[in-house]
Amino acid sequence: MTRPFVFINAAMSADGKISTVERKQTRISGTEDIDRVDSLKAGSDAIMVGIGTILADNPSLTVKSESRREKRDKVGKDANPIRIVVDSTARTPVDAEILNKGEGKRIIAVSQRAILEDIDLLSKKADILVCGTEKVDLKELLHILWLRGLRRVMVEGGATLNWSLISEQLVDEIYTYIGNMILGGERAPTLVDGEGFKLGGETTGGIVKLELLRMVKLDAGLLLQWRVQGSQGSGFTVPG
Ligand SMILES: NC(=O)c1ccc[n+]([C@@H]2O[C@H](COP(=O)([O-])OP(=O)(O)OC[C@H]3O[C@@H](n4cnc5c(N)ncnc54)[C@H](OP(=O)(O)O)[C@@H]3O)[C@@H](O)[C@H]2O)c1
């Protein structure tokens, strides 16, 4: 199934954690990296997150720079990319920042498990796409996005969504910002959680191999840009 170019962007500690053990967002990068992420957002057609990230962090996922919003406007795009929540049972709170802050379209992708009352409530603020029976069928979702003309999708986590996308071979590139801190905690989320690949196991696709495209010292840490080997990636480059 044809799909857009998909890349994950995440900030992690030097020990690979993307938040603290209480699953609370913490500042891992600095101003240079925050600006880089804003630029990536502004250059994307959509930004996708899992419902776990919405409930934990309540992000708005808007483009912060006014000049970048204006630039999008000049070429006929909404100020913010389409914001997408992967949310099987339509648990996104109606007062969530992502549904209320900043102009632009929103999509909540649900599965057939979502009940009509919740869908109705959310449909006042977002387009609802029903994909899959239990979990959201990510392949189908990405294909629908492609059919709607979306060509570049940025994924902003979290760990569970990252696992599904990567293990289903739906990711082309990964940006990992590695911050100068240790967060620790056996149960703190990492860049990719989920079931994990097993040696000789049956998990779809096997262990995913990456090719390092770029390595830059940024703020007090390091930015790595990876291409997923075997992906259809077209080499989206980080600005700056
Ligand atoms: N440092 C960073 O860059 C960064 C960025 C983002 C998030 N985070 C952190 O990541 C943590 C949240 O991660 P998380 O793993 O708890 O949640 P998540 O990955 O944001 O969302 C996972 C949820 O999405 C839903 N989902 C529906 N269909 C799915 C599918 N096919 N595959 C996977 N998920 C599907 C599931 O809930 P339902 O079954 O209810 O649908 C699942 O539990 C937070 O602590 C947050 O602070 C860090």
The ligand as a MOL file (V3000), in Angstrom:
LIG
                    3D

  0  0  0     0  0            999 V3000
M  V30 BEGIN CTAB
M  V30 COUNTS 48 52 0 0 0
M  V30 BEGIN ATOM
M  V30 1 N 11.0470 12.5880 24.4030 0
M  V30 2 C 10.2490 12.5310 23.3740 0
M  V30 3 O 10.6500 12.8780 22.2450 0
M  V30 4 C 8.8410 12.0500 23.5420 0
M  V30 5 C 7.9190 12.2490 22.5030 0
M  V30 6 C 6.6220 11.7450 22.6690 0
M  V30 7 C 6.2760 11.0680 23.8130 0
M  V30 8 N 7.1790 10.8980 24.8090 0 CHG=1
M  V30 9 C 6.8190 10.1640 26.0300 0
M  V30 10 O 6.2940 8.8950 25.6590 0
M  V30 11 C 5.3760 8.4570 26.6660 0
M  V30 12 C 4.1120 7.9990 25.9850 0
M  V30 13 O 4.3780 6.8440 25.2400 0
M  V30 14 P 3.4090 5.6000 25.3080 0
M  V30 15 O 4.1370 4.4580 24.7750 0
M  V30 16 O 2.8470 5.5190 26.6750 0 CHG=-1
M  V30 17 O 2.1760 6.0430 24.3830 0
M  V30 18 P 2.0390 6.3670 22.8170 0
M  V30 19 O 3.0080 5.5780 22.0340 0
M  V30 20 O 1.9980 7.8390 22.6390 0
M  V30 21 O 0.5570 5.8360 22.5440 0
M  V30 22 C 0.3350 4.4350 22.5670 0
M  V30 23 C -1.1500 4.1490 22.5040 0
M  V30 24 O -1.6520 4.4080 21.1770 0
M  V30 25 C -2.7660 3.5780 20.9730 0
M  V30 26 N -2.6790 2.8350 19.7150 0
M  V30 27 C -3.7260 2.6000 18.8840 0
M  V30 28 N -3.3750 1.8630 17.8610 0
M  V30 29 C -2.0530 1.5960 18.0170 0
M  V30 30 C -1.1440 0.8410 17.2560 0
M  V30 31 N -1.4690 0.2290 16.1170 0
M  V30 32 N 0.1190 0.7490 17.7250 0
M  V30 33 C 0.5020 1.3710 18.8510 0
M  V30 34 N -0.3250 2.1200 19.6180 0
M  V30 35 C -1.6130 2.2140 19.1970 0
M  V30 36 C -2.8040 2.5490 22.1060 0
M  V30 37 O -3.8070 2.9610 23.0450 0
M  V30 38 P -5.3350 2.5040 22.7660 0
M  V30 39 O -5.3280 1.0020 22.7700 0
M  V30 40 O -6.1230 3.1350 23.8240 0
M  V30 41 O -5.6610 3.0300 21.4130 0
M  V30 42 C -1.4370 2.6840 22.7280 0
M  V30 43 O -1.4130 2.3670 24.0920 0
M  V30 44 C 5.1550 9.6470 27.5900 0
M  V30 45 O 5.8710 9.4260 28.7690 0
M  V30 46 C 5.7340 10.8170 26.8230 0
M  V30 47 O 6.2460 11.8250 27.6800 0
M  V30 48 C 8.4490 11.3940 24.6890 0
M  V30 END ATOM
M  V30 BEGIN BOND
M  V30 1 1 1 2
M  V30 2 2 2 3
M  V30 3 1 2 4
M  V30 4 1 4 5
M  V30 5 2 4 48
M  V30 6 2 5 6
M  V30 7 1 6 7
M  V30 8 2 7 8
M  V30 9 1 8 9
M  V30 10 1 8 48
M  V30 11 1 9 10
M  V30 12 1 9 46
M  V30 13 1 10 11
M  V30 14 1 11 12
M  V30 15 1 11 44
M  V30 16 1 12 13
M  V30 17 1 13 14
M  V30 18 2 14 15
M  V30 19 1 14 16
M  V30 20 1 14 17
M  V30 21 1 17 18
M  V30 22 2 18 19
M  V30 23 1 18 20
M  V30 24 1 18 21
M  V30 25 1 21 22
M  V30 26 1 22 23
M  V30 27 1 23 24
M  V30 28 1 23 42
M  V30 29 1 24 25
M  V30 30 1 25 26
M  V30 31 1 25 36
M  V30 32 1 26 27
M  V30 33 1 26 35
M  V30 34 2 27 28
M  V30 35 1 28 29
M  V30 36 1 29 30
M  V30 37 2 29 35
M  V30 38 1 30 31
M  V30 39 2 30 32
M  V30 40 1 32 33
M  V30 41 2 33 34
M  V30 42 1 34 35
M  V30 43 1 36 37
M  V30 44 1 36 42
M  V30 45 1 37 38
M  V30 46 2 38 39
M  V30 47 1 38 40
M  V30 48 1 38 41
M  V30 49 1 42 43
M  V30 50 1 44 45
M  V30 51 1 44 46
M  V30 52 1 46 47
M  V30 END BOND
M  V30 END CTAB
M  END
